């Protein structure tokens, strides 16, 4: 239980020091965003199996405070990274973290999935640590919009809790016509489809 005297301390940003995709990152986070104390296990697994070409155009969907998108941008300086989230605090933190880490090839902006992305046949990769609570309807919207946003040959890669692996597999096959399991860990599965 916290008392009133704890509140000023709790309002201060937290700091995570991490290395993702070979890039050292300092990330500011806050209570209320996903995994504020440390990089979550799903993202850690995702980063170990992600392959990015140096000139890819990438979209980090549901970026949170930016660990995936910023790691991609810092490890591949020629990439163009868009990061979107529907939480304004997450977007603010992602942009703060880009500046803090001297990353100028990544930008975060507010968007409920693809509503503010406005890109067709543009991205080489769409990446997401997909939330466990995404419903069937929302996932369908996301995947069909992702299909439109990807270039031909572009890839969508999700990391999800293992409980969603069949759901993701069926939906990737339905929308993209293919599915590949890149890795299944104890708690998380990395799934990919190609346009």
C-alpha positions in Angstrom: 0.0 0.0 0.0 1.3 3.5 -0.9 0.8 6.6 1.1 0.5 10.2 -0.1 4.2 10.8 0.5 5.0 8.0 -2.1 3.1 9.7 -4.9 5.7 12.3 -6.0 8.3 9.4 -6.4 5.7 7.3 -8.3 5.1 10.1 -10.7 8.8 10.2 -11.7 9.8 8.5 -15.0 11.5 5.1 -14.6 14.6 4.3 -16.6 15.5 1.0 -18.3 19.0 0.3 -19.6 18.9 -2.5 -22.2 20.5 -4.0 -25.3 18.2 -5.0 -28.1 19.3 -6.1 -31.6 22.8 -5.2 -30.5 21.8 -1.6 -29.7 22.3 -0.1 -26.2 19.2 1.9 -25.3 18.2 4.0 -22.4 14.4 4.0 -22.2 12.2 6.3 -20.0 8.9 4.7 -18.9 6.0 5.5 -16.6 3.5 3.6 -14.5 0.5 3.0 -16.6 2.3 1.9 -19.8 2.9 -1.8 -20.6 5.9 -3.3 -18.8 7.3 -0.1 -17.2 10.0 -1.8 -15.0 11.8 -3.9 -17.6 11.6 -5.1 -21.2 8.9 -7.9 -21.2 9.8 -11.5 -22.1 7.8 -11.4 -25.3 9.8 -8.4 -26.6 13.1 -10.0 -25.5 12.3 -13.2 -27.5 11.1 -11.1 -30.5 14.3 -9.2 -30.7 16.4 -12.4 -30.8 14.5 -13.6 -34.0 13.9 -10.4 -35.9 15.8 -9.8 -39.2 15.7 -6.3 -40.6 17.3 -5.2 -43.9 19.2 -1.9 -43.6 16.8 0.0 -45.9 13.5 -1.4 -44.7 10.5 0.8 -44.0 9.1 -0.6 -40.7 5.9 0.0 -38.7 5.9 -0.7 -35.0 2.2 -1.2 -34.2 1.3 -0.5 -30.6 4.8 0.7 -29.9 4.4 1.5 -26.2 7.5 3.4 -25.0 9.3 2.3 -28.1 11.7 -0.7 -27.4 11.0 -2.5 -30.6 10.9 0.4 -33.0 13.8 2.2 -31.5 16.0 -0.9 -31.4 15.2 -1.5 -35.1 16.0 2.2 -35.9 19.3 2.3 -33.9 20.6 -1.1 -35.1 19.8 -0.3 -38.8 20.4 3.5 -39.3 19.2 3.4 -42.9 15.7 2.1 -41.9 12.7 4.4 -41.7 10.7 3.4 -38.6 7.1 4.6 -37.9 5.8 3.8 -34.4 2.2 4.1 -33.5 0.1 3.7 -30.4 -3.4 4.8 -29.3 -2.0 5.9 -25.9 -0.7 9.5 -26.0 1.7 8.8 -23.1 3.3 5.9 -25.0 3.7 8.1 -28.0 5.2 10.9 -25.9 7.7 8.4 -24.3 8.7 6.9 -27.6 9.6 10.3 -29.0 11.4 11.3 -25.8 13.3 8.0 -26.0 14.2 8.6 -29.7 15.8 11.9 -28.7 17.4 10.5 -25.6 19.1 7.8 -27.7 20.0 10.2 -30.7 17.7 8.3 -33.1 16.5 10.4 -35.9 15.2 7.7 -38.3 12.2 6.8 -36.0 9.1 8.8 -35.2 6.1 8.0 -33.0 2.6 9.3 -33.6 -0.9 8.8 -32.2 -3.0 6.3 -34.2 -5.6 3.8 -33.3 -3.9 1.0 -35.3 -3.8 2.2 -38.9 -6.2 5.2 -38.7 -3.5 7.8 -38.9 -0.9 5.8 -40.8 -2.2 6.6 -44.3 0.3 4.5 -46.2 -0.6 2.0 -48.9 2.0 -0.5 -50.3 4.6 1.3 -48.3 6.1 -0.9 -45.5 8.6 -3.7 -45.8 7.8 -4.9 -42.3 5.0 -4.5 -39.8 6.1 -5.5 -36.2 4.0 -5.9 -33.1 4.0 -7.2 -29.6 0.3 -7.8 -30.0 -1.8 -7.3 -26.9 -3.4 -10.5 -25.5 -6.8 -8.7 -25.3 -7.2 -8.0 -29.0 -10.6 -9.2 -30.1 -11.5 -11.0 -33.3 -13.1 -7.9 -34.8 -10.1 -5.7 -34.0 -7.6 -8.3 -35.2 -9.4 -8.5 -38.5 -9.3 -4.8 -39.0 -5.6 -4.7 -38.1 -4.6 -7.6 -40.4 -6.5 -6.3 -43.5 -5.1 -2.8 -43.0 -1.7 -4.3 -42.5 -2.1 -6.2 -45.8 -2.9 -3.0 -47.6 0.0 -1.1 -45.9 2.7 -3.7 -46.8 4.6 -3.8 -50.1 4.4 -7.0 -52.1 6.8 -9.4 -50.4 6.5 -7.4 -47.2 6.3 -9.2 -43.8 4.1 -9.0 -40.8 5.6 -10.4 -37.6 3.8 -10.6 -34.3 4.9 -11.9 -30.9 1.9 -13.1 -28.8 1.3 -15.2 -25.7 1.2 -18.9 -26.6 -2.5 -19.0 -25.9 -3.1 -16.9 -29.1 -0.8 -18.9 -31.4 -3.6 -20.8 -33.2 -5.8 -17.7 -33.4 -3.0 -15.8 -35.0 -2.1 -18.7 -37.3 -5.6 -19.0 -38.6 -6.0 -15.3 -39.1 -2.6 -14.9 -40.8 -3.6 -17.7 -43.2 -7.0 -16.2 -43.8 -5.7 -12.7 -44.7 -2.2 -13.4 -46.1 -2.6 -17.0 -47.3 0.4 -18.1 -45.4 1.9 -18.5 -41.9 5.3 -19.3 -40.4 6.1 -19.9 -36.8 9.5 -18.4 -36.3 9.9 -19.4 -32.7 7.9 -20.7 -29.8 9.2 -20.1 -26.3 7.8 -21.1 -22.9 5.3 -18.3 -22.9 5.4 -16.5 -26.3 5.2 -17.4 -30.0 6.6 -15.4 -32.9 4.4 -15.6 -36.0 5.0 -14.2 -39.5 3.2 -13.9 -42.8 4.3 -12.5 -46.1 2.2 -10.5 -48.5 
